Amino acid sequence: MLLTFLFFTATVQSGSSIMCHQCEGWRGHKDGGSENSCLKYNNNCETNVFCVKITEPMTREATYEPYRSECWHQNNLVVAPGNSTIVQNGCYTIFDQATPPKRWTYCFCNTSDYCNTAATVLNHFFVLILILYYTLLEF
């Protein structure tokens, strides 16, 4: 029974789909609270195409930059009305038709699970501390 479970688990995980971070958050200082769903790492989705992180437009006076991370289930992106492009790993800047135009940045990746995570130096530091802590417990 255990062997069957392990075989099934290995088979399911060896597919070509990737896990993506799925959340809405911001970078910088935002007044009105610290709730940021991107700090919760159990928010995820699965796709066979791309993970994407979309940075939303703000004014120059803003002290933060909102974004959302999600799955992208197609291989193209509409860059202007009637004009689309084939998506590859990398970032694309999209302008709308407003005056003045708003700008969005779409960053696509499919190189690894959770490649669209908004990792910060603090997050990396926290992971390093956890690794050191568990390493010291072994001694």
Secondary structure, 3 states (H helix, E strand, C coil): CHHHHHHHHHHHHCCCCEEEECEEEEEECCCCCCCCHHHCCCCEEEECCEEEEEECCCCCCCCEEEEEEEEECCCEEEEECCEEEECCCEEEEEECCCCCCCEEEEEEECCCCCCCCCCCHHHHHHHHHHHHHHHHHHC
